[in-house]
Amino acid sequence: MHFTSDNASPVPPQVMDALLKANHGYSMPYGNDPEMSLVRDRIREIFEAPEAAVYLVATGTAANALSLACLCPPWATVFCHRNAHIEEDECAAPEFFSGGAKLTLIDGDHAKMSPEALQQAIGFAARAGVHNVQKGAVSLTNATENGTVYTPAEVRAICDIAKAHDVPVHMDGARFANALITAGCTPAEMTWKAGVDVLSFGGTKNGLMGVEAVVLFDPARAWEFELRRKRGAHLFSKHRYLSAQMLAYLEDDLWLKLATRANAAAARLSRGILSLDVASLVHPAQANAVFAAWPRAVHRRAHDAGAAYYLWPGNQSLDGPDDTPLSARLVCSWCTTDADVDAFLDVIGQ
């Protein structure tokens, strides 16, 4: 009954096998390994983007921060939702790597940026010329930090506003595969066909040991990204171990299969929670995360039974009146089983 984070999951055997295979003999460093060429070709094929530049880094924070640094100069701002990962969980890395660009926080229900709020914020920026922060980039997260998903049409609505102001768009796709499964569209339809310029294509949260891809749909930005990756200390010498993970991830659509399992587990969990009189959903469960609330006494029982998950937000306490509702975040991973879900539901449903 482990639902703290998909980051806590083990690595699929296909990926471990690929790492062991890559560990034989010698291979050229710094992304010049033959596996990286195959990764690049495969990502270009998947995204229907034959000219895209593709790079690997080890963390989602590096992928986001380096991508945004290529899109946003120091005197500009990144428009993002106030619950975006780049705002809440990256210790000002985007500001640091961009040399000082600020974040402008946008409202919207369930961590989805409102087009109307974005339009207002972009229109307000640079209103007094040199005296104001300038329009830099838009960053949207799919799937969002609250487990919801932008459809391609919703991505397009955000991108259309950005493009009208000559502002590039970045997508934080740490859980891109989960969003794609829910949306039922192609990777291209979710990204560049909707107007996205750069994608942080997640792997770690979907089962990999530690690798993310940055996909720059405009190859003119490639050289700057290479320089920023090196200068920011995120260019791996023994790069083949990143490439091996990503190649295994993409082979036979493993990345989609893993996300499908995680999403199915979350759907089973959310259905079970909704069937209980004492529980309710806080946000729509559209990917692999479930945000729900139920009484404090039931949380105590779940924790006593060994269930692992976070109260969300974290300023809540198990101490207090039994009948007070507390909200929680439960995240399913590629290896969450029906038995895990059912055992948890049995505990909270007693």
C-alpha positions in Angstrom: 0.0 0.0 0.0 2.7 2.5 -1.1 1.3 5.6 -2.7 3.8 8.3 -1.7 5.1 9.0 -5.2 5.9 7.3 -8.5 9.5 8.4 -7.8 9.5 5.7 -5.1 8.8 2.9 -7.5 11.5 0.3 -8.6 12.9 0.3 -12.1 11.3 -2.1 -14.7 13.4 -5.2 -15.5 13.7 -4.1 -19.2 15.5 -1.0 -18.1 17.8 -2.9 -15.7 18.6 -5.4 -18.4 19.5 -2.5 -20.8 21.8 -1.0 -18.2 23.6 -4.3 -17.7 24.0 -4.6 -21.5 25.4 -1.1 -21.8 27.9 -1.9 -19.1 30.1 -4.0 -21.4 33.2 -2.7 -23.1 33.9 0.9 -24.0 31.7 3.6 -25.5 32.2 7.2 -26.5 31.3 9.7 -23.8 29.2 12.9 -23.6 26.3 11.7 -25.8 28.4 10.3 -28.6 27.4 6.7 -27.7 25.6 4.8 -30.5 22.6 4.3 -28.2 22.0 8.1 -28.2 21.7 8.1 -31.9 19.0 5.5 -31.7 17.2 7.5 -28.9 17.3 10.6 -31.0 15.9 8.8 -34.1 13.2 7.2 -32.1 12.0 10.3 -30.3 11.9 12.2 -33.6 9.8 9.3 -35.0 7.4 9.2 -32.1 6.9 13.0 -32.2 6.8 13.2 -36.0 9.5 15.8 -35.8 12.5 14.8 -37.9 14.4 18.0 -37.3 13.9 18.1 -33.5 17.0 18.4 -31.3 17.0 15.8 -28.5 19.2 15.8 -25.3 19.2 13.8 -22.1 19.7 14.9 -18.6 19.3 13.1 -15.3 16.6 15.1 -13.5 13.4 16.8 -14.2 14.6 20.0 -12.6 17.5 20.1 -15.0 15.3 19.5 -18.0 12.9 22.3 -17.0 15.5 24.8 -15.8 17.8 24.4 -18.8 14.9 24.5 -21.3 13.4 27.6 -19.8 16.9 29.3 -19.7 17.0 28.8 -23.5 13.6 30.5 -23.9 13.6 33.3 -21.3 16.3 36.0 -20.8 17.2 37.3 -17.4 15.1 40.4 -17.7 11.9 38.5 -18.6 9.4 36.3 -16.8 8.1 32.7 -17.1 4.3 32.5 -16.9 3.2 29.4 -15.1 0.5 28.1 -12.8 1.0 28.9 -9.2 1.1 25.1 -8.4 3.6 24.3 -11.2 6.6 22.2 -10.3 8.9 25.0 -11.4 7.3 27.2 -8.7 6.8 24.8 -5.8 9.5 22.1 -6.1 12.6 23.3 -7.9 14.3 25.7 -5.3 14.4 28.6 -7.8 16.4 26.5 -10.3 14.6 28.1 -13.3 15.5 31.6 -12.0 19.1 30.5 -11.3 19.8 28.8 -14.7 18.1 31.7 -16.6 20.3 34.2 -14.8 17.5 35.8 -12.8 14.2 35.5 -14.8 11.2 35.7 -12.5 8.1 33.5 -12.4 4.7 35.1 -12.9 2.0 32.9 -11.3 -1.3 32.2 -13.1 -4.5 31.0 -11.5 -6.7 28.2 -12.7 -8.7 25.3 -11.3 -7.0 22.0 -10.4 -3.5 23.3 -11.4 -4.6 24.0 -15.0 -3.7 27.4 -16.2 -6.7 29.5 -17.2 -6.3 31.0 -20.7 -8.1 34.2 -19.5 -5.7 34.6 -16.6 -2.8 34.0 -18.8 -4.0 36.6 -21.3 -4.4 39.2 -18.5 -0.9 38.4 -17.1 0.9 38.6 -20.5 -1.0 41.8 -21.3 0.1 43.3 -18.0 3.9 42.5 -18.5 6.2 45.1 -20.1 3.4 47.7 -19.9 6.0 50.5 -19.1 8.7 49.3 -21.4 12.2 49.2 -19.8 10.8 49.7 -16.3 9.0 46.3 -16.3 9.9 42.6 -16.5 9.6 41.5 -20.1 7.5 38.7 -21.7 9.6 35.6 -21.6 8.0 32.2 -21.9 5.0 30.2 -20.9 5.4 26.9 -19.0 2.5 24.4 -18.6 2.6 21.1 -16.9 1.0 18.0 -18.4 -0.1 16.0 -16.4 -0.5 18.7 -13.8 0.7 18.7 -10.2 -2.9 18.0 -9.2 -3.3 15.0 -11.4 -5.3 16.7 -14.1 -4.7 16.7 -17.9 -4.7 19.3 -20.6 -6.3 18.1 -23.8 -4.6 19.1 -27.1 -7.3 21.7 -27.6 -6.5 23.2 -24.1 -2.8 23.2 -24.9 -3.6 25.0 -28.2 -5.6 27.6 -26.4 -2.7 28.4 -24.1 -0.2 28.4 -27.0 -2.4 30.6 -29.2 -2.3 33.3 -26.5 1.5 33.0 -26.1 2.1 33.1 -29.8 0.0 36.2 -30.2 2.5 37.9 -27.9 5.5 36.3 -29.5 6.1 34.2 -26.4 7.5 30.6 -26.7 6.0 27.7 -24.8 7.6 25.0 -22.7 5.8 21.9 -21.5 6.9 20.2 -18.3 6.1 16.6 -19.2 7.4 14.8 -16.2 4.3 12.7 -16.4 3.8 13.3 -20.2 3.1 9.6 -20.8 0.3 9.6 -18.3 -1.3 12.6 -19.8 -1.0 11.2 -23.3 -2.8 8.0 -22.3 -5.7 10.0 -20.8 -5.9 12.4 -23.8 -5.9 9.6 -26.3 -3.9 11.6 -28.8 -0.5 11.5 -30.5 2.7 13.0 -29.0 2.8 15.5 -31.8 -0.8 16.5 -31.3 0.0 17.2 -27.6 3.1 19.2 -28.3 4.4 21.0 -31.4 1.2 20.7 -33.4 -0.6 22.5 -30.6 2.2 25.2 -30.4 4.7 23.8 -27.8 8.3 24.8 -28.6 10.2 22.7 -26.0 9.2 19.6 -24.1 10.7 18.1 -20.9 9.9 14.5 -21.7 9.8 12.6 -18.5 11.2 9.2 -17.7 12.0 9.0 -14.0 8.4 9.3 -12.7 7.3 6.6 -15.2 9.8 4.0 -14.0 13.3 5.0 -15.2 16.3 5.1 -12.8 17.0 8.7 -13.7 16.8 10.2 -17.1 14.7 12.9 -18.8 14.7 14.0 -22.5 14.6 17.6 -23.6 13.0 17.8 -27.1 13.5 21.1 -28.8 11.2 21.3 -31.8 13.1 24.2 -33.2 16.7 23.0 -33.8 18.0 26.5 -33.9 17.9 26.4 -30.1 20.1 23.3 -29.9 23.6 24.9 -29.6 22.5 27.2 -26.8 21.0 24.2 -24.9 24.3 22.2 -25.3 26.3 25.1 -23.9 23.9 25.6 -21.0 23.8 21.9 -20.2 27.6 21.8 -20.1 28.0 25.0 -18.2 25.3 23.9 -15.7 27.2 20.7 -15.0 24.5 18.4 -16.5 26.4 16.8 -19.3 27.2 13.3 -18.3 30.5 11.8 -19.3 29.3 8.2 -19.1 26.2 9.2 -21.1 25.5 5.7 -22.3 23.8 4.9 -19.1 21.3 7.6 -19.7 20.9 6.5 -23.3 20.4 2.9 -22.4 17.5 3.7 -20.0 15.8 5.9 -22.5 16.2 3.5 -25.4 14.7 0.7 -23.3 11.9 3.0 -22.3 11.0 3.7 -25.9 11.4 0.2 -27.2 8.1 -1.6 -27.9 6.3 1.4 -26.5 7.3 0.4 -22.9 6.8 4.1 -21.8 3.1 3.9 -22.8 2.6 0.5 -21.3 4.0 1.7 -17.9 1.9 4.8 -17.9 -1.2 2.8 -18.8 -0.7 0.5 -15.8 -0.2 3.5 -13.5 -3.3 5.3 -14.8 -5.4 2.2 -14.5 -4.3 1.7 -10.9 -5.3 5.3 -10.1 -8.6 4.9 -11.8 -9.3 1.8 -9.7 -8.3 3.7 -6.6 -10.4 6.8 -7.4 -13.5 4.6 -8.2 -13.1 2.8 -4.9 -12.7 6.0 -2.9 -15.8 7.5 -4.5 -17.8 4.4 -3.5 -17.2 5.2 0.2 -19.6 7.5 2.0 -16.8 9.1 4.0 -14.6 10.1 1.1 -14.5 12.5 -1.8 -12.1 13.6 -4.5 -10.4 17.0 -4.2 -9.4 17.1 -7.9 -10.5 15.0 -10.9 -8.3 11.9 -11.1 -7.2 12.0 -14.7 -3.7 10.5 -14.7 -1.9 8.5 -12.0 -2.5 10.7 -9.0 -5.5 10.8 -6.7 -6.3 13.7 -4.4 -9.0 12.8 -2.0 -10.3 13.6 1.5 -11.8 11.6 4.3 -12.0 11.8 8.2 -8.9 12.0 10.3 -9.8 8.8 12.2 -9.7 6.9 8.9 -6.3 8.4 8.1 -5.0 7.2 11.4 -6.4 3.7 10.7 -4.7 3.7 7.3 -1.4 4.8 8.7 -1.6 2.2 11.4 -2.2 -0.5 8.8 1.0 0.5 7.0 -0.4 2.6 4.2 2.2 5.1 2.9 0.9 8.4 1.4 1.1 12.1 2.0 -1.4 14.4 3.6 -1.8 17.1 1.0 -1.2 19.9 1.7 1.4 18.9 4.3 0.4 21.3 7.0 -2.3 19.0 8.2 -1.9 16.7 11.3 -3.2 13.4 12.3 -3.7 14.9 15.8 -7.2 16.4 16.3 -10.9 15.6 16.1 -11.7 12.2 14.5 -14.4 13.5 12.2 -12.4 16.4 10.6 -11.8 15.7 6.9 -8.1 15.7 5.8 -7.0 15.7 2.2 -4.3 13.4 0.8 -2.3 12.7 -2.3 -2.0 9.1 -3.5 0.2 8.4 -6.5 0.2 5.1 -8.4 3.2 3.8 -10.3 3.8 1.3 -13.1 4.0 -1.5 -10.5 1.0 -0.6 -8.4 -1.1 -3.7 -8.3 -4.8 -4.3 -7.9 -4.0 -6.0 -4.6 -2.3 -2.9 -3.4 -5.3 -0.7 -4.3 -7.9 -3.1 -2.9 -6.0 -3.6 0.4 -5.9 0.2 0.9 -9.6 0.5 0.0 -10.5 -2.3 2.5 -8.6 -0.4 5.3 -10.3 3.0 4.7 -13.7 1.4 4.0 -13.9 -0.5 7.3 
